[in-house]
């Protein structure tokens, strides 16, 4: 560097001072533009994603609310339908009461019995013809159904909105006798007059073997009946077996290794229209008096078919609430239970509790697998005997399984809710109807979410008056998905609209990205061109200025050299009126003065003096040159600024001096602005997994000395290493806020026993941090406010009231945890202490 000329040094100096900062500014600007570009793109993408999420969540909320509203409305409607069915059953039973009481007032003979029997008929629907289809392995309709469809209807313009007309289905019907049997028997049980589909012979019904299916014992229960009182039996009928549940098909029977004989299995509506129907009766008996003396009894055997018909063809989601044939396939059907919880009506007749005609005993109901194991280990000979020892509705749960042995071996799967422990809805129905009421609930059953309702049958004659449940209860099962099909269609439409909107937003997003990239590319190109131009201008000014200064210095050097050689007649040409011009004048004057005094001394003295003077002048020039650096820098800066303004056509002579004075400050300000800009766009620190114990150690590294100086005792109880996810510096800040408050409160309250207890342990999936002090606690009327922003108990000069507020914000929003504070009183080391305990709960990392 020493060997370089001043001219070259000046050029290098200008390049360092001016060109390198410009290049650095360009580099930083390009980095900033790139980050700004990425920021805009990221921000736009985030806005797009957030809007999309908000739209999807809003649509989901609307759909779910709609479905819930529809479900609630449908649930209420089906509950009402259940109550209506139960009332219809009760009304049918009450009509029998009326019939038998009326008949008991007549002078009974065979003709009256015959006329009564023939006059009591009810219209019932007849199943259409079905055949088994080998291809589909289902039962299909084998005849055309009558459907009346409206034709040639001209709709009034005012009525067109949502105008709907439903087709009318014509169901085949037929009149059937209301009763299976009408009889009069004497006080000994001997039938006197009789019309019967059960047994035309006049029998002694006091003997059980002469009753229906050898199972009735009503004669022993009617002896004490008073006039107007009625005995009503349970539902009595022969049990119909089936080893097939669901559609009775050839594939299923082949798989089970049994013959395809649908006619020998239980009737199951659309699942087996050829099966044997459950043929049941309900026996009504009332005494007959003549001249106030009991002379016998009237017996009516209500055909249970009429009771079943009220529920078997019911479908809660059909327009007309009816079906051509009973069906349990889609999960939408009604069925009935007696007051004990035994099934007495079902689309699948094999579920109805019945009797074995050989023994006259009830066929045991289907039990759960766990009950079956207990039965096998017991000493009981029959399931019926075993069940008498078992609690009813014992821990019913969907987790329990049915006893498949009853199905596979015997086909005995009658439903008795009391022991149907794999069907918890049984307990639900019993609870709903316990006090004679009704209600519903939703349960996952047979791979479907089903609404299940129950309503008490309000019939309380005879034995049924002993329970608020009356005759029993009607239940309806309905597939929940069928309720909100309309809402699901709306959901599909909304989802389609959301998809279209998302695509449109995505197009806008891509266009914005393209526009931003195009703009930033253009900006980068412009900055690059401007920088190159500015570099050339600065270099040009540096060369011009260095040439100017070095030329002046050369002339001064020549003059100094001439003066040193004694050429005092040499004169510098004055070329400027600046500091260099003044120096030139001074040198010329000095030379002239030296020459005038030259003759006053000896030649040797003159030479020696002149040499000394020239040496002094050289030293002076060196010092002056050294001091020129700053003025040169100012001049170069001012010149470059003037030149740049002139280049862009913005030079104002009135503002020239002010511009030159401020150019350096402007450069510094620009540099600071660029630094600030860079810091602003530094990437945010990412979450990290860290150890809470480490955070506590860092806290005490910072604040520990302060605690020691104030005589605090810190008792730590830290369990195994507990890791959490978040910003460690923020958790340290929380700890410091709490401990700093403790220090302040202790000093303000002048507490002598200065303790801080820190407990860190694991509770399930959370880390629990407890920080307890002995600073005297917080007033109860303000402790709930300590996490409020700007709330402080300190003097305004020493507290801002945002420390605990920011601590709560950090724990809640950055750690998904919670923080609370409570006053505590406790004993430690023989001291009674009082303070505040902060409890922090933070989810642990896996």
C-alpha positions as a printed Julia matrix, in Angstrom:
846×3 Matrix{Float64}:
    0.0     0.0     0.0
    2.96    2.33    0.73
    4.22    1.95   -2.82
    0.92    3.1    -4.35
    0.47    6.6    -5.58
   -1.91    9.06   -3.96
   -4.03    9.0    -7.11
   -4.43    5.24   -6.93
   -5.01    5.39   -3.18
   -7.75    7.99   -3.69
   -9.43    5.83   -6.34
   -9.28    2.76   -4.07
  -10.57    4.85   -1.16
  -13.54    6.05   -3.2
  -14.31    2.52   -4.32
  -14.25    1.31   -0.7
  -16.32    4.23    0.58
  -18.82    4.46   -2.27
  -18.86    1.47   -4.6
  -18.79   -1.31   -1.99
  -21.7     0.18    0.03
  -23.72    0.49   -3.18
  -23.01   -3.13   -4.05
  -23.83   -4.14   -0.46
  -27.06   -2.19   -0.65
  -27.92   -3.99   -3.87
  -27.14   -7.36   -2.31
  -29.27   -6.62    0.76
  -32.06   -5.22   -1.39
  -32.1    -8.36   -3.52
  -32.22  -10.51   -0.39
  -35.01   -8.36    1.03
  -36.97   -8.52   -2.21
  -36.63  -12.29   -2.28
  -37.81  -12.59    1.33
  -40.6   -10.1     0.7
  -41.64  -12.12   -2.33
  -41.67  -15.32   -0.28
  -43.55  -13.52    2.5
  -46.28  -12.28    0.16
  -46.65  -15.7    -1.46
  -46.72  -17.45    1.92
  -49.16  -14.91    3.35
  -51.45  -15.21    0.33
  -51.32  -19.0     0.57
  -52.12  -18.86    4.29
  -55.06  -16.54    3.65
  -56.32  -18.95    1.0
  -55.97  -21.95    3.32
  -57.56  -20.12    6.26
  -60.51  -18.99    4.14
  -60.94  -22.5     2.81
  -60.82  -23.93    6.33
  -63.32  -21.35    7.6
  -65.71  -22.1     4.74
  -65.44  -25.85    5.3
  -65.91  -25.52    9.07
  -68.87  -23.18    8.62
  -70.49  -25.57    6.15
  -69.87  -28.48    8.51
  -71.46  -26.6    11.41
  -74.49  -25.68    9.29
  -74.93  -29.26    8.06
  -74.46  -30.76   11.53
  -76.92  -28.29   13.03
  -79.39  -29.06   10.26
  -79.0   -32.79   10.76
  -79.37  -32.38   14.52
  -82.5   -30.27   14.08
  -83.97  -32.78   11.62
  -83.05  -35.66   13.91
  -84.71  -33.97   16.88
  -87.84  -33.24   14.85
  -87.93  -36.76   13.43
  -87.31  -38.19   16.88
  -90.27  -36.26   18.28
  -92.46  -37.35   15.36
  -91.58  -41.02   15.76
  -92.13  -40.79   19.51
  -95.62  -39.48   18.76
  -96.19  -42.3    16.24
  -95.12  -44.8    18.9
  -97.64  -43.35   21.34
 -100.35  -43.49   18.65
  -99.61  -47.17   17.97
  -99.66  -47.93   21.7
 -103.04  -46.2    22.02
 -104.39  -48.16   19.03
 -103.39  -51.41   20.74
 -104.96  -50.23   23.99
 -108.15  -49.23   22.17
 -108.38  -52.67   20.55
 -108.01  -54.35   23.95
 -110.54  -51.97   25.52
 -113.01  -52.85   22.76
 -112.77  -56.47   23.91
 -113.58  -55.32   27.44
 -116.69  -53.65   26.06
 -117.61  -56.74   24.03
 -117.29  -59.21   26.89
 -119.09  -57.04   29.42
 -121.91  -56.5    26.95
 -122.14  -60.23   26.18
 -122.2   -61.08   29.9
 -125.42  -59.07   30.33
 -127.32  -61.18   27.77
 -129.27  -64.37   28.36
 -126.57  -66.61   26.88
 -127.43  -69.37   24.42
 -125.74  -70.87   21.36
 -127.52  -68.57   18.92
 -126.36  -65.45   20.77
 -122.82  -66.83   20.79
 -122.98  -67.57   17.04
 -124.42  -64.17   16.18
 -121.88  -62.37   18.33
 -118.97  -64.29   16.77
 -120.08  -63.66   13.21
 -120.75  -59.96   13.83
 -117.3   -59.24   15.17
 -114.88  -58.98   12.26
 -111.93  -56.73   11.52
 -110.38  -55.77    8.18
 -106.8   -56.93    7.78
 -104.2   -56.54    5.03
 -103.2   -59.59    3.02
  -99.61  -60.28    1.94
  -99.0   -60.14   -1.83
  -97.47  -63.21   -3.47
  -93.71  -63.66   -3.29
  -91.34  -66.22   -4.78
  -87.71  -67.02   -4.08
  -85.24  -65.77   -6.7
  -82.22  -68.05   -7.04
  -80.11  -65.39   -8.77
  -80.44  -62.67   -6.13
  -81.03  -65.12   -3.25
  -83.96  -62.98   -2.09
  -87.75  -63.12   -2.07
  -89.26  -61.08   -4.92
  -92.79  -59.92   -5.67
  -94.72  -62.32   -7.85
  -97.66  -60.07   -8.72
  -98.38  -56.49   -9.67
  -99.43  -54.09   -6.94
 -102.19  -51.59   -7.48
 -100.95  -48.0    -7.51
 -103.12  -45.02   -8.36
 -101.06  -42.3   -10.02
 -102.53  -38.87  -10.75
 -102.73  -37.98  -14.43
 -103.29  -34.84  -16.5
 -103.19  -32.41  -13.61
 -102.91  -28.75  -14.5
 -101.28  -26.96  -11.59
 -102.38  -23.47  -10.68
  -99.51  -21.0   -11.07
  -99.93  -19.8    -7.49
  -99.53  -23.36   -6.2
  -96.5   -24.46   -8.2
  -93.87  -23.92   -5.54
  -93.0   -27.27   -3.9
  -96.2   -28.8    -5.3
  -96.1   -32.53   -4.54
  -98.75  -35.18   -4.97
  -98.2   -38.67   -3.66
  -99.36  -41.81   -5.39
 -101.93  -43.97   -3.66
 -101.1   -47.61   -3.05
 -104.0   -50.03   -2.9
 -103.4   -52.82   -0.38
 -105.37  -56.07   -0.49
 -107.58  -56.51    2.59
 -109.99  -59.07    3.99
 -112.38  -59.34    6.92
 -111.26  -61.76    9.61
 -113.1   -62.81   12.79
 -112.03  -60.7    15.73
 -111.99  -63.73   18.01
 -110.51  -67.18   17.69
 -113.04  -68.45   20.19
 -116.22  -67.36   22.0
 -117.52  -69.67   24.74
 -119.68  -69.93   27.84
 -118.69  -72.45   30.53
 -120.19  -73.27   33.89
 -118.73  -72.87   37.33
 -117.05  -76.27   37.05
 -115.27  -75.39   33.85
 -117.46  -77.33   31.46
 -118.08  -75.51   28.17
 -121.82  -75.16   27.42
 -121.95  -72.91   24.35
 -119.06  -72.42   21.99
 -117.77  -71.16   18.62
 -114.08  -71.88   18.09
 -111.28  -72.02   15.53
 -109.08  -73.64   18.17
 -111.1   -76.73   19.09
 -114.77  -77.24   18.2
 -115.31  -79.8    20.97
 -116.88  -78.66   24.23
 -114.25  -79.38   26.83
 -113.62  -79.18   30.53
 -111.25  -76.23   30.6
 -110.48  -76.73   34.28
 -107.98  -79.24   32.94
 -104.87  -77.59   31.46
 -104.54  -80.2    28.7
 -107.89  -79.03   27.3
 -106.72  -75.43   26.91
 -104.96  -73.76   23.99
 -101.57  -75.4    23.4
 -101.97  -77.15   26.78
 -100.69  -74.0    28.42
 -103.6   -72.05   29.97
 -104.41  -72.07   33.68
 -106.99  -69.29   33.75
 -109.66  -71.44   35.43
 -107.76  -71.3    38.72
 -107.49  -67.48   38.49
 -111.09  -66.54   37.74
 -112.98  -68.04   40.66
 -112.93  -64.86   42.71
 -113.96  -62.54   39.86
 -116.79  -60.2    40.77
 -119.46  -58.91   38.43
 -117.92  -56.52   35.91
 -114.37  -57.73   36.58
 -112.34  -59.19   33.73
 -109.45  -61.62   33.66
 -106.98  -61.01   30.8
 -104.26  -63.53   30.02
 -100.75  -63.14   28.64
 -100.26  -63.61   24.9
 -100.47  -67.35   24.28
  -99.3   -69.08   21.11
  -97.05  -71.83   19.81
  -93.41  -70.77   19.39
  -92.18  -70.73   15.78
  -88.55  -71.82   15.39
  -85.93  -70.74   12.87
  -82.24  -71.51   12.43
  -81.88  -68.64    9.96
  -81.84  -64.97   10.95
  -82.45  -62.52    8.14
  -83.35  -63.58    4.61
  -84.23  -67.26    4.47
  -82.22  -68.27    1.39
  -80.83  -71.36   -0.24
  -77.27  -70.15    0.24
  -77.78  -69.76    3.98
  -79.5   -73.11    4.48
  -76.78  -74.82    2.43
  -74.1   -73.2     4.54
  -75.92  -74.35    7.71
  -76.33  -77.87    6.35
  -80.13  -77.87    6.5
  -82.83  -78.32    3.88
  -84.37  -75.32    2.17
  -87.83  -75.6     3.7
  -89.12  -72.08    4.29
  -92.63  -73.38    5.0
  -91.31  -75.25    8.06
  -89.52  -72.24    9.5
  -91.0   -69.18   11.15
  -92.71  -66.51    9.08
  -90.5   -63.42    8.74
  -92.34  -61.16    6.31
  -90.18  -60.17    3.35
  -87.36  -62.34    4.71
  -89.52  -65.5     4.64
  -93.07  -64.92    3.37
  -93.72  -68.69    3.2
  -92.99  -69.42    6.84
  -95.34  -70.51    9.61
  -97.05  -67.58   11.32
  -97.29  -67.12   15.03
 -100.9   -67.92   15.91
 -101.65  -66.45   19.3
 -104.6   -65.47   21.43
 -105.28  -63.2    24.39
 -107.89  -64.76   26.68
 -110.57  -62.53   28.27
 -112.9   -64.01   30.91
 -115.7   -62.4    32.95
 -118.38  -63.95   35.19
 -122.07  -64.17   34.2
 -124.68  -63.46   36.87
 -128.34  -64.27   36.85
 -130.54  -62.95   39.62
 -127.36  -61.75   41.3
 -125.98  -65.26   41.32
 -122.89  -66.33   39.39
 -123.87  -69.05   36.93
 -120.8   -69.3    34.7
 -118.26  -67.4    32.63
 -117.94  -65.81   29.2
 -114.58  -66.39   27.48
 -113.3   -64.47   24.43
 -110.03  -65.5    22.73
 -108.9   -62.38   20.86
 -107.04  -63.3    17.68
 -103.54  -61.96   18.38
 -103.11  -61.46   14.62
 -105.18  -58.27   14.91
 -102.81  -56.95   17.59
  -99.7   -57.8    15.58
 -101.18  -56.25   12.45
 -101.09  -52.86   14.12
  -97.27  -52.93   14.21
  -96.07  -55.57   11.72
  -96.68  -53.5     8.57
  -95.72  -50.19   10.13
  -92.72  -48.33    8.69
  -91.91  -44.93   10.28
  -90.05  -43.52    7.25
  -92.57  -44.42    4.53
  -94.93  -41.78    3.2
  -98.05  -43.71    4.24
  -96.32  -45.42    7.21
  -97.2   -48.84    5.75
  -95.54  -51.59    3.72
  -96.99  -54.37    1.54
  -95.46  -57.01    3.79
  -93.76  -56.83    7.15
  -90.0   -56.36    6.89
  -87.07  -55.8     9.22
  -84.49  -55.51    6.43
  -83.91  -51.76    6.49
  -84.09  -51.38   10.26
  -87.33  -49.36   10.14
  -90.16  -51.23   11.86
  -92.34  -51.48   14.98
  -92.74  -54.3    17.49
  -94.33  -54.97   20.92
  -93.41  -56.31   24.35
  -95.56  -57.37   27.27
  -95.39  -55.83   30.75
  -92.48  -58.15   31.72
  -90.42  -57.34   28.63
  -91.25  -60.44   26.56
  -91.7   -59.94   22.83
  -95.31  -60.38   21.67
  -95.14  -58.91   18.16
  -92.34  -58.64   15.59
  -91.92  -58.72   11.78
  -89.81  -61.83   12.45
  -92.17  -64.28   14.17
  -89.3   -66.37   15.55
  -88.58  -63.51   17.96
  -92.06  -63.74   19.58
  -92.08  -65.56   22.92
  -94.31  -68.67   22.69
  -95.09  -72.08   24.19
  -94.14  -75.67   23.43
  -97.45  -77.43   22.77
  -95.99  -80.76   23.89
  -95.08  -79.57   27.37
  -97.33  -76.53   27.71
  -94.28  -74.6    28.97
  -92.79  -71.37   27.6
  -89.9   -71.87   25.23
  -86.9   -70.15   26.93
  -85.79  -66.88   25.43
  -82.49  -66.24   23.71
  -79.74  -65.63   26.28
  -76.25  -64.16   26.1
  -73.14  -66.34   25.76
  -71.95  -65.56   29.3
  -75.31  -66.68   30.74
  -75.11  -69.87   28.67
  -71.74  -70.72   30.21
  -73.13  -70.18   33.7
  -76.13  -72.38   32.86
  -73.9   -75.21   31.62
  -71.96  -75.1    34.88
  -75.15  -75.06   36.99
  -77.17  -78.05   38.21
  -80.43  -76.86   36.64
  -82.12  -79.16   34.15
  -83.7   -76.42   32.05
  -82.86  -72.87   31.06
  -86.22  -71.71   32.46
  -85.34  -73.06   35.91
  -81.85  -71.51   35.69
  -83.23  -68.1    34.69
  -85.34  -67.95   37.84
  -82.05  -67.61   39.76
  -80.54  -64.94   37.51
  -80.96  -61.17   38.08
  -83.02  -59.45   35.4
  -81.31  -56.98   33.02
  -77.91  -58.0    34.38
  -75.11  -55.74   33.08
  -76.57  -55.53   29.58
  -73.99  -54.39   27.03
  -73.24  -54.41   23.31
  -69.91  -56.01   24.22
  -71.71  -59.23   25.15
  -72.42  -61.87   22.52
  -75.55  -64.0    21.9
  -75.64  -67.73   22.65
  -75.39  -69.1    19.1
  -75.98  -72.65   20.31
  -79.68  -71.87   20.81
  -79.89  -70.7    17.19
  -77.85  -73.44   15.53
  -79.14  -76.45   17.5
  -82.72  -75.64   18.38
  -83.65  -72.5    16.46
  -84.99  -71.1    19.73
  -84.31  -67.36   19.69
  -87.39  -65.79   21.26
  -86.69  -62.35   22.73
  -87.13  -61.98   26.47
  -85.67  -58.59   27.37
  -85.04  -59.62   30.96
  -82.23  -61.97   29.91
  -81.28  -60.54   26.49
  -78.07  -59.18   28.0
  -76.35  -58.54   24.65
  -79.1   -55.99   23.8
  -78.82  -53.03   26.23
  -81.74  -51.27   24.53
  -83.93  -53.66   26.52
  -82.96  -51.95   29.74
  -83.54  -48.59   28.05
  -87.12  -49.49   27.05
  -87.91  -50.76   30.54
  -86.6   -47.51   32.04
  -88.59  -45.35   29.59
  -91.87  -47.13   30.4
  -91.32  -47.78   34.1
  -93.81  -45.13   35.19
  -96.17  -45.48   32.23
  -94.41  -42.96   30.04
  -92.6   -42.95   26.71
  -89.36  -41.72   25.17
  -86.46  -42.62   22.92
  -82.7   -42.95   22.54
  -80.16  -43.7    19.79
  -78.08  -46.91   19.78
  -75.67  -48.62   17.38
  -77.38  -51.93   16.57
  -76.97  -54.39   13.69
  -74.31  -52.13   12.11
  -76.71  -49.19   12.04
  -77.28  -46.12   14.19
  -80.9   -46.57   15.16
  -83.41  -44.4    16.89
  -85.31  -46.57   19.35
  -88.57  -45.4    20.89
  -90.86  -46.92   23.51
  -94.39  -46.03   24.61
  -96.55  -47.68   27.26
  -99.74  -49.44   26.07
 -102.29  -47.77   28.42
 -104.46  -50.83   29.07
 -104.92  -51.66   32.76
 -107.64  -54.32   32.95
 -107.12  -57.38   35.17
 -103.51  -58.29   35.88
 -102.33  -55.36   33.74
 -103.57  -52.91   36.35
 -100.81  -54.04   38.71
  -98.09  -52.2    36.78
  -97.86  -48.66   35.37
  -96.53  -50.31   32.22
 -100.04  -51.75   31.63
 -100.35  -54.33   28.86
  -96.75  -53.66   27.82
  -95.13  -51.26   25.4
  -94.67  -50.57   21.7
  -91.21  -49.87   20.32
  -90.14  -48.48   16.96
  -86.69  -48.92   15.48
  -85.66  -46.46   12.78
  -82.45  -46.07   10.79
  -81.02  -42.63   11.7
  -79.54  -42.13    8.2
  -83.05  -42.2     6.73
  -83.97  -39.17    8.87
  -81.4   -36.76    7.58
  -81.16  -37.88    3.95
  -82.36  -34.4     2.97
  -79.62  -32.81    5.07
  -77.03  -35.13    3.53
  -78.17  -34.06    0.06
  -77.76  -30.44    1.12
  -74.33  -31.31    2.44
  -73.34  -32.74   -0.94
  -74.54  -29.59   -2.71
  -72.69  -27.32   -0.3
  -69.55  -29.44   -0.64
  -69.78  -29.15   -4.41
  -70.09  -25.37   -4.13
  -67.12  -25.32   -1.77
  -65.05  -27.33   -4.25
  -65.89  -24.87   -7.03
  -65.09  -21.91   -4.76
  -61.81  -23.52   -3.73
  -60.79  -23.96   -7.37
  -61.63  -20.32   -8.11
  -59.63  -19.19   -5.09
  -56.75  -21.39   -6.19
  -56.78  -19.76   -9.64
  -56.67  -16.31   -8.02
  -53.84  -17.47   -5.75
  -51.79  -18.74   -8.71
  -52.39  -15.49  -10.61
  -51.29  -13.46   -7.57
  -48.14  -15.57   -7.28
  -47.38  -14.98  -10.95
  -47.97  -11.22  -10.63
  -45.77  -11.0    -7.52
  -42.96  -12.95   -9.21
  -43.21  -10.74  -12.29
  -43.12   -7.56  -10.2
  -40.15   -8.69   -8.09
  -38.23   -9.75  -11.22
  -38.82   -6.3   -12.72
  -37.76   -4.62   -9.48
  -34.57   -6.68   -9.3
  -33.69   -5.76  -12.89
  -34.27   -2.05  -12.24
  -32.17   -2.09   -9.06
  -29.36   -3.9   -10.87
  -29.31   -1.33  -13.67
  -29.43    1.6   -11.25
  -26.58    0.09   -9.22
  -24.37   -0.43  -12.27
  -24.99    3.16  -13.38
  -24.21    4.47   -9.88
  -20.97    2.43   -9.74
  -19.77    3.91  -13.04
  -20.69    7.43  -11.87
  -18.83    6.99   -8.56
  -15.74    5.6   -10.33
  -15.8     8.5   -12.8
  -16.03   11.06   -9.97
  -13.26    9.3    -8.06
  -10.94    9.42  -11.08
  -11.78   13.04  -11.84
  -11.36   14.14   -8.23
   -8.15   12.18   -7.75
   -6.74   13.68  -10.96
   -7.66   17.15   -9.76
   -6.1    16.71   -6.33
   -3.0    14.89   -7.44
   -2.38   17.57  -10.08
   -2.53   20.24   -7.39
   -0.25   18.21   -5.12
    2.26   17.7    -7.93
    2.44   21.47   -8.47
    2.94   22.02   -4.75
    5.6    19.35   -4.67
    7.43   20.94   -7.63
    7.26   24.33   -5.92
    8.54   22.86   -2.66
   11.32   21.15   -4.56
   12.31   24.39   -6.31
   12.24   26.3    -3.07
   14.39   23.63   -1.48
   16.89   24.05   -4.29
   17.01   27.79   -3.7
   14.99   28.75   -6.71
   13.17   31.47   -4.87
   12.11   33.19   -8.07
    9.83   30.22   -8.87
    6.16   31.07   -8.45
    3.06   28.9    -8.31
    0.22   29.84  -10.66
   -2.9    30.62   -8.62
   -5.67   28.48  -10.23
   -8.39   28.53   -7.59
   -9.78   30.54   -4.7
  -10.1    27.56   -2.33
   -7.84   26.29    0.46
   -5.3    25.01   -2.09
   -5.26   28.47   -3.74
   -4.6    30.03   -0.33
   -1.74   27.56    0.18
   -0.34   28.44   -3.22
   -0.45   32.17   -2.3
    1.23   31.44    1.03
    4.02   29.48   -0.62
    4.61   32.25   -3.14
    4.62   34.86   -0.34
    6.98   32.72    1.73
    9.36   32.42   -1.22
    9.25   36.13   -1.76
    9.95   36.87    1.91
   12.83   34.45    2.0
   14.34   36.08   -1.05
   14.07   39.58    0.51
   15.99   38.47    3.62
   18.52   36.5     1.66
   21.16   39.22    1.45
   21.15   39.96    5.17
   23.06   36.82    6.15
   26.01   34.93    4.96
   25.76   32.59    2.04
   26.35   29.55    4.26
   23.88   30.7     6.81
   21.45   31.45    4.02
   21.85   28.0     2.57
   21.59   26.32    5.96
   18.59   28.43    6.9
   16.93   27.83    3.58
   17.45   24.1     3.92
   16.02   24.21    7.41
   13.07   26.21    6.22
   12.43   23.84    3.36
   12.66   20.88    5.71
   10.16   22.52    8.03
    7.93   23.28    5.09
    8.09   19.67    3.94
    7.05   18.52    7.4
    4.3    21.06    7.36
    3.12   19.87    3.96
    3.1    16.31    5.21
    0.96   17.34    8.16
   -1.3    19.33    5.86
   -1.66   16.35    3.53
   -2.57   14.19    6.49
   -5.23   16.65    7.51
   -6.66   16.76    3.99
   -8.19   13.35    4.16
  -11.35   14.46    5.92
  -11.98   17.49    3.67
  -11.34   15.27    0.66
  -13.86   12.76    1.92
  -16.43   15.53    2.41
  -15.67   16.96   -1.0
  -15.92   13.54   -2.66
  -19.2    12.81   -0.92
  -20.63   16.21   -1.84
  -19.44   15.91   -5.41
  -20.91   12.41   -5.86
  -24.24   13.6    -4.47
  -24.29   16.65   -6.76
  -23.36   14.53   -9.73
  -26.07   11.89   -8.95
  -28.81   14.54   -8.54
  -27.75   16.19  -11.77
  -27.85   12.79  -13.51
  -31.49   12.25  -12.39
  -32.43   15.88  -13.12
  -33.27   16.81   -9.54
  -30.37   19.22   -8.74
  -31.63   22.36   -6.95
  -28.89   25.0    -6.5
  -30.72   26.48   -3.48
  -30.65   23.09   -1.73
  -27.12   22.2    -2.92
  -25.3    23.17    0.31
  -27.92   21.44    2.56
  -27.8    18.32    0.41
  -23.97   18.18    0.71
  -24.12   18.6     4.5
  -26.7    15.82    4.96
  -25.47   13.21    2.48
  -23.37   11.35    5.05
  -26.23   11.21    7.6
  -28.53   10.0     4.83
  -26.11    7.17    3.95
  -25.9     6.13    7.61
  -29.66    6.26    7.97
  -30.04    4.14    4.83
  -27.6     1.6     6.22
  -29.54    1.45    9.51
  -32.81    1.16    7.66
  -31.45   -1.8     5.67
  -30.31   -3.47    8.9
  -33.72   -2.96   10.46
  -35.29   -4.35    7.32
  -33.12   -7.45    7.47
  -33.88   -8.01   11.17
  -37.61   -7.61   10.58
  -37.67  -10.44    8.07
  -35.48  -12.84    9.97
  -37.36  -16.19   10.2
  -39.21  -16.73   13.48
  -37.61  -19.21   15.86
  -39.23  -22.63   15.4
  -40.76  -24.71   18.19
  -38.35  -27.02   19.95
  -38.64  -29.95   22.31
  -36.85  -29.15   25.56
  -36.56  -30.32   29.15
  -38.46  -28.32   31.79
  -35.65  -28.91   34.28
  -33.23  -27.23   31.85
  -35.56  -24.21   31.61
  -35.68  -23.92   35.38
  -31.86  -24.12   35.56
  -31.55  -21.31   33.0
  -33.96  -19.23   35.07
  -31.8   -19.55   38.15
  -28.65  -18.85   36.14
  -30.17  -15.43   35.46
  -31.95  -14.64   38.7
  -30.16  -16.88   41.19
  -27.72  -14.23   42.41
  -30.62  -11.91   43.18
  -32.25  -14.61   45.31
  -29.01  -15.37   47.17
  -28.38  -11.72   47.96
  -31.85  -11.48   49.52
  -31.49  -14.63   51.68
  -34.08  -16.74   49.82
  -34.13  -20.51   50.36
  -35.16  -22.47   47.27
  -36.43  -26.03   47.74
  -36.67  -28.0    44.49
  -38.44  -31.33   43.99
  -38.04  -32.25   40.34
  -39.03  -35.71   39.1
  -37.86  -37.55   35.99
  -36.99  -35.49   32.95
  -40.17  -34.08   31.43
  -40.12  -32.79   27.86
  -42.5   -30.28   26.29
  -42.8   -28.58   22.91
  -42.61  -24.77   22.58
  -40.3   -21.77   22.99
  -37.91  -22.41   25.89
  -37.06  -18.71   26.25
  -40.76  -17.95   26.77
  -41.11  -20.58   29.52
  -37.99  -19.12   31.21
  -39.69  -15.71   30.99
  -42.8   -17.14   32.74
  -40.67  -18.59   35.55
  -38.8   -15.28   35.93
  -42.07  -13.31   36.06
  -43.45  -15.48   38.87
  -40.2   -15.57   40.89
  -39.6   -11.83   40.4
  -43.1   -11.13   41.74
  -42.27  -13.32   44.74
  -39.07  -11.35   45.41
  -40.91   -8.02   45.16
  -43.8    -9.14   47.39
  -41.4   -10.58   49.99
  -39.39   -7.38   50.17
  -42.47   -5.1    50.22
  -44.12   -7.14   53.0
  -40.78   -7.43   54.86
  -41.13  -11.24   55.2
  -38.3   -12.78   57.2
  -38.97  -16.46   56.38
  -38.15  -16.38   52.67
  -38.89  -19.65   50.89
  -39.6   -20.7    47.32
  -40.8   -24.28   46.72
  -40.61  -25.73   43.2
  -42.24  -29.09   42.4
  -42.19  -30.55   38.89
  -43.86  -33.91   38.22
  -45.92  -35.89   35.7
  -49.72  -36.26   35.9
  -51.07  -38.6    33.2
  -50.11  -36.85   29.93
  -49.27  -33.47   31.49
  -46.31  -31.89   33.22
  -47.31  -30.13   36.46
  -45.15  -27.25   37.69
  -45.91  -25.81   41.14
  -44.15  -22.66   42.39
  -45.04  -21.75   45.98
  -43.73  -18.85   48.06
  -43.98  -17.52   51.62
  -44.61  -13.86   50.67
  -47.91  -13.54   52.56
  -50.4   -14.29   49.73
  -52.72  -12.05   47.75
  -55.96  -10.5    48.97
  -58.87  -12.81   48.17
  -60.86  -10.05   46.52
  -58.14   -9.44   43.89
  -56.48  -12.82   43.37
  -58.84  -13.53   40.45
  -57.58  -10.36   38.72
  -53.82  -10.96   38.78
  -53.82  -12.31   35.21
  -55.67   -9.25   33.87
  -53.59   -6.9    31.66
  -52.22   -3.76   33.41
  -53.41   -4.94   36.84
  -50.67   -4.52   39.46
  -50.43   -4.1    43.23
  -47.03   -2.39   42.91
  -46.36    1.33   42.65
  -46.7     2.61   39.07
  -42.98    3.36   38.95
  -42.02   -0.26   39.61
  -44.7    -2.3    37.91
  -46.51   -2.37   34.55
  -49.07   -5.08   35.27
  -48.38   -7.11   32.14
  -45.93   -9.74   33.47
  -48.51  -12.29   34.67
  -50.85  -11.43   31.79
  -48.08  -12.25   29.29
  -47.23  -15.39   31.31
  -50.82  -16.63   31.01
  -50.84  -15.8    27.27
  -47.63  -17.81   26.77
  -48.89  -20.86   28.69
  -52.35  -20.84   27.05
  -51.5   -20.0    23.44
  -47.92  -21.21   22.96
  -48.0   -24.34   25.17
  -51.72  -25.29   25.07
  -51.62  -25.45   28.85
  -53.18  -23.64   31.8
  -51.98  -21.58   34.75
  -53.78  -20.84   38.02
  -52.91  -19.21   41.33
  -54.28  -19.93   44.83
  -53.5   -18.68   48.33
  -52.0   -21.37   50.56
  -51.15  -21.76   54.24
  -48.69  -24.47   55.27
  -46.06  -25.58   57.76
  -42.36  -25.93   56.97
  -39.37  -26.39   59.24
  -41.43  -25.43   62.26
  -42.72  -22.22   60.66
  -46.32  -21.36   59.81
  -46.13  -19.91   56.3
  -48.58  -18.17   54.01
  -48.18  -17.41   50.34
  -49.31  -17.99   46.77
  -48.97  -21.21   44.78
  -48.85  -21.0    40.99
  -49.86  -24.24   39.23
  -48.86  -24.69   35.58
  -50.11  -27.63   33.52
  -48.45  -28.29   30.11
  -49.06  -31.3    27.78
  -46.02  -33.59   27.58
  -44.4   -34.64   24.31
  -44.83  -38.3    23.32
